[in-house]
Amino acid sequence: MRILKKYFFVEFIKPCLFGLASFVIIIAVSHLFEKLDTFTSSGARAYDVFKYILYQLPFMSVQVIPVALLLGALFSFNRLLSTGEITAVKSSGIPMRQIIIPFMIFGVVVSCAVIFINESLIPVFNTRAQYIYRVHIRKLPPGNPALWSNIVLSGKGNIRITAEQLNLAQGKIERVVVDQYHGSVLTQQIDARSAVWNGDAWEFRRGSIRWFSRNGDTIIKEEPFDSRVIDINNTPRDLSPSKIEPEEVNYKTLKDYIRHLEKLGIPNADERVQLHLKIAFPFSNLIVLMIGIPFALRARQGSGKLMSFATALAIAFSYWGFISIGQSLSSARILPPIAGAWFANIIFLGIGIHFLRKIQS
């Protein structure tokens, strides 16, 4: 039995590795052509482009591992079915479910490994890739971008700043509101058309200052102005936002970022979905095996590699489609973020369990 299981696993792993390498190469090449105009216009060195693509390979790999596993399951079991080896196993009285169990265990191991890679390697590699792209390829200064739009951020001294546009390079803010708090109570608000940094303080233009009652819900005084220098104890450098890309950070960092957004009152449903997807998506590696192996065993004998490839793509695109649906439902507040993240997994897990139960022992 051990030899038989090993033989089946070797037959399965070969198309998996081939599929993984093929899909990663395709994605890397397509990404290269997508950025080709930027590479040529900025005069990027081939070495920097190579490093940029190289650092993104781990992220590309974990995205296509489920498709590679699905392809391996369909190709290998289809071939074993067409050569009569599956029939021989059944005839010898060996339960097919017993053959499949190691593949399910392998799916769990791969899922856990992907979670580990997502938490440890990928944030480091993606951050490095973006640094190379920004500094070495686009020749931009390191650090945060100089221009931000539609931002809400917290400043020193328990203030919250809302702005339509923040230009750090010019030291200018458009459509700015500065809320001053004492604890959690709003005490003062500056509402101005613009603000310009004069080197020592901010000069607010065409706005007004409002003072609030002790409980912060009533305006007790309002004073309009055309131009007024107000020291809010925050320089342009202090106001540099720290936007986080979910794929560049681990679970804990993203969770802390969401808490920060909550304190500022910024909607964060999309970030919450991305947080839960960091756990949900890796388990697609198990789910595709739960679907792919029974599907291959139920297929017509000798259905061919082309049909297996088409089936793998159809299942993969369906899964990604349901991930997008779950994200959209969460963004629209129809589903909570955790349900939106696990939406595709729940549906396809149900399909996988149904297929597994249909396998004749």
Secondary structure, 3 states (H helix, E strand, C coil): CHHHHHHHHHHHHHHHHHHHHHHHHHHHHHHHHHCHHHHHHCCCCHHHHHHHHHHHHHHHHHHHHHHHHHHHHHHHHHHHHHCCHHHHHHHCCCCHHHHHHHHHHHHHHHHHHHHHHHHHCHHHHHHHHHHHHHHHHCCCCCCCCCEEEEEEEEECCCEEEEEEEEECCCCEEEEEEEEEEECCEEEEEEEEEEEEECCCCEEEEEEEEEEECCCCCCEEEEEEEEEEEECCCCCCCCCCCCCCCHHHCCHHHHHHHHHHHHHHCCCCHHHHHHHHHHHHHHHHHHHHHHHHHHHHHHCCCCCCHHHHHHHHHHHHHHHHHHHHHHHHHHHCCCCCHHHHHHHHHHHHHHHHHHHHHHCCC
